[in-house]
Amino acid sequence: MNGENIALFDLDGSLVDYDVRMLYDLYKIMSVVDREKLLNERKKLEYLYYFERPEWLKRRIKVISNQTGWWESLGRIDTGFKVLGLAVVIGFDIHILTKGPTSKPAVWKEKVEWCDKHIPWDHKITITQEKGLVYGKVLFDDYPGYIEEWLKWRPRGLVIMPKRPGPAQEKFKHPNVIKYDGYNSESFEEVRKALWKVFKRKPQEELQL
């Protein structure tokens, strides 16, 4: 593998279908009172989850995700794996880059086991508290905060940002960032061309999308 051509792939919301499973489990523990309240407010649980995140919902999310084995049981995001497979074919050295929660040390182990179970290609895993410290030519990540943190130290880096609901994601813009709609063939083609450009780019050469 070419040590310079490293592609970093996030897990939660990028390769791992965290949101679908979390919403399913949140629905399961809703009471009749909860459902009536949402009905009276004319809001859906999905809207609260992606756009408002009230404190009571955050507490329930924490209770659910703290269950032993919960994270390891999550499904995969096929559109994310499509980009991962493309990066493998092009020849990138694949590194999984994910943040390890300090409050849930068991999740670190579960993330490694999830990767071993679901990712069929050779890959390395970095679990960190600060993604900006990790080198790569490409970052595939859905969270604006981590993207900004990484681009601060990688001004020539390419970021592919899978689209998902939420104000932070929808408002976020950066010249180095391509927003990827996995269900749009034109979007995938844009990603393919950008990955090839970055793969062929020489050291210190500016990013030109």
N, C-alpha and C positions, 0 to 999 in steps of 0.2 A: 504493500500500500504506500501511496505517496503521503508522507507525513504532513505536507503543507495543505493538501486537499481534504480537510476535515469538515464534515457536515454534522452539525449538532441538532439533535431532535429532542424536543420536550415531550413529556408524557401526558400529563393531565390536560384534557381538552384538545390535544394535538394528535396523539396516537391512542390514548386511552379514553374510552367513553365514560368519563366521570359524571357528566351532567345527566345523561339519560338514566343511569342507575340511581343517582341521588334523587332525581325528581320522582322516580318510581317508588323509592323507599319513603320519601316525604309524603306522597299520596297515601301510602299504606297506613301511616300513623296519624293521619288527620282524623279528628273527631267530627261528629255531626255538627257541633258548635262551630268548629273551624270552617266547615263547608258552607254553613249558613252565613257566616261572617263574610267569606269571599263572595258569596252570591249577593249579599246586601251591598257590598262595596263595588260590585260589578268588576271584580278583578279575578284573574286566573293565577294559580300558583306559579305557573311559568313566568308570568310578568313580575311577580314579587321576587322570584329567584334570580332572574337576569337583570332586573332594572332597579329594584328598591332594596332588597335584602334587609328587612327589618330585624331587630335584635332577636326576637323570638325565633325567627327562621334560622338565623346564624347559630343559635344554641342547638336547635334540632339537627342542623347539618353536622355540627361538631359531635353530637352524640352518635349519629349514624356512622360517620367516618372513623370514629374511634373504636369501632367493633373490630376485634381481632379477625383477620382474614377478609375483611370487607374489601380493601383496596385490591388485594390479589385476585379477587373474583370478578373484577370489572372486565367489560368487553373491549374490543378494539374498534377504532374508527377507520373504516376501510379507505376513506378518501385520504386520510393521513398516511396510511400504509402505501397508497399509490405513489405518493411523493417519495416516501422512504425507498420503495422499490426502484424508482427512477434514479435516485441518487446512487444506489448500489450499482445499477447497470452502467451509469456514467463512469463510475470508478472512485467515488468518494469513500474516504475512510469514515465509517459510521460511528458516531459517539452519541449515546443517549445522555442528555443533560437535564437533570431534574432536581428540583429543590427538595431537601429533606426537612420535614416539619420537626422542630425541636420538641414539640409537645407530644409527638407520636413516634418515638424511635422505632417501633415495630414496623412502621410503614417503610422504612429504609430497606429492610429485609424483603418485604412484600414486593417492592418495586423491582428489586433484582430478580426475584422469582417470576414476576410477571413477564419481564423481558426474556428470560430464559425459556419461558413457555410459549410466548407469542411471536418473537422475532426470529425468523429462520436464517437470517444472514449474520455473518460475523459482525460483531459490534463490541464496543467498550462502553462502560457505564460510569458516569461521574455524578455523584449525588453531592450537592453543595448547598451552602447557605447564600452564595453570591455568584450568580451566573456570569457576571461581567468579567470575572477572573479567568474564565475558560476560553482558550483560543479555538477559533474555527473560521473558515471562510464563509460558512452559511449557518444560519440559525433558523430552525423551524419551530415557531412558538406562537401561542395565541394570546399571551398576556402582555399588554403594553408596558407595564412596569419593568418586566424582565427584559423586554426588547430594548427599552431606553438604557437600562443598566449595561447591557451588552454592547450596544452601539457607541456608548460613551468611550469605550476602549478599542472598538473595532470600526473606525470611521469609514473603512473601505469594505466592510462586511455586508453581505446580502441577508435580508430577513424575509422569510416567507411566513406570512401570518394567516393561518386558517380563519375564515370568517365564522363568527358566532354572535349570538345576540348580546346586547348590553351596550350602555352608553360609552363606556371606556373604549371598547373595541371599535364601535361605529364612528367615533370622532377622531380616532387616532390616525395620524398621517405622518409619513417620513419619506424622503426621497430614496432611501435604501430599502424600503419595505414594499413588498408585493402582497396584496391581500388575495388570498387564494379561496376561490369558491369551488369546492371539490365536485360539485354537480354541474359545472360549466366547462365544456371541452375547451373553449377559448382561454379560460383562466388557467387550465392545466398546461396548455401550449405555451402561455406566457411564462409559466414556472419552468417548463422544460428548457426554453431558450435561455432564460436567465441562469439556470444551473450550468448549462454548457459554457456560457460566457465566463462564469466565475471559475469553473474548473480549468479553463484554458488560460486564465489571467495570470500574468507573471507577477512575482513578488514586487510589492510597492506600487503596482499599477493601479490607477484609479478605477473605481467601480463605474461602469457605464451600462445602464440598462436600456 
